[in-house]
Amino acid sequence: MTDQPPGPTVMVAVSNPRTESALVALAGAIAEHEGGRVLVIHVVTVPDQTALEEAAANRARIDRTSDDLLAAAVDDAAAFDAPVATKTILSHRGIGEVFDAARTNGADAVVMGYRGARLAGGRVEGSLEEVAHDLPCDFLVFDGRDLSVSNVLVPTAGGPSSDLSADVARALRDVFGATVSLLYVADDDDPAAREFLAAWADERGLEDATLRVETGDVEAAIARIGGEYDLVVVGATERGLLSRVVRGSPADEAVSALDTPVVLAERPTDRSLWERLVGGR
């Protein structure tokens, strides 16, 4: 692609035809909203005993499978006002290859499926903690099969990853017409809690969102209220959300208890998709 848009590159790592459409829709909405492009990659895992050169020389079967998956992704991405490119990558690695692809392709955000992240995590080279804590860009992990976004819940307590959740919610609102609700869980019935949430919403362009303030346990509140919505977008409260996902550990007890599809959002503290639009790379 010679004439790339000036906005961000949103990279989608697809692996499962059943979830490809939802991942591309999430990435497409973000790319359209921010004036960027979608890059869809399919990492084909090659057995360790097979040299990559040998696999590349016998690509007929690999190409058929990958081509079908990527062609479906291109068709789904056509619904959005954002250019799309595709790439097949042969690799002995899993999540590490996704990270490398994000770096080499200048990705500003990566969208991938929860199951794909867990399966890929079993093939990490080196320290999982080092790989999954050193995020090259924003990461969005979708836990679900279908992306329905008529009403979206965003729990927040502040922080960079909650800012990423707000960015995603704003894109879903503007592109899909989603109704957004914000949830803040306070320790007690503190009137300042609603003031905080209202200010947080205004500062992030979500002044039209419905504000919900609850008291008690945060995880219990999210689990109780999340079922009322089509999608819950949860920002990581601390570094390492992605590392827990690829290890197969529950990313969050509240998330694990939800039947509602969830987007898990983690933002590195020193890099930001939307900050780059202002400050450049």
NORTA-V261473 format. One record per backbone hydrogen bond with DSSP energy under -1.0 kcal/mol. CO is the residue of the C=O (numbers start at 1). NH is the residue of the N-H. Records with the same first field share a line. If there is no record, write none. Layout:
CO=NH ; NH
This chain:
8=37
9=108 ; 109
10=39
11=111
12=41
16=19 ; 20
19=23
20=24
21=25
22=26
23=27
24=28
25=29
26=30
27=31
28=32
29=33
30=34
31=36
35=7
37=10
38=85
39=12
40=87
41=14
42=89
44=91
47=50
51=55
52=56
53=57
59=63
60=64
61=65
62=66
63=67
64=68
65=69
66=70
67=71
68=72
69=73
70=74
71=75
72=76
73=77
74=78
76=79
77=80
80=82
83=38
85=40
87=42
89=44
91=46
94=97 ; 98
95=99
96=100
97=101
98=102
99=103
100=104
101=105
102=107
103=106
108=138
109=11
110=140
111=13
112=142
113=117
114=118
115=119
116=120
117=121
119=122
120=95 ; 123
121=124
123=94
127=131
128=132
129=133
130=134
133=135
138=110
139=266
140=112
141=264
142=114
143=262
150=179
151=230 ; 231
152=181
153=233
154=183
159=163
160=164
161=165
162=166
163=167
164=168
165=169
166=170
167=171
168=172
169=173
170=174
171=175
172=176 ; 178
173=177
179=152
180=210
181=154
182=212
183=156
184=214
186=216
188=190
190=193
192=196
193=197
194=198
195=199
196=200
197=201
198=202
199=203
201=206
202=205
206=209
210=182
212=184
214=186
217=221
218=222
219=223
220=224
221=225
222=226
225=228
226=229
231=153
232=263
234=265
240=244
241=245
242=246
243=247
244=249
245=248
252=256
253=257
255=258
261=232
262=143
263=234
264=141
265=236
266=139
272=276
275=279
276=280
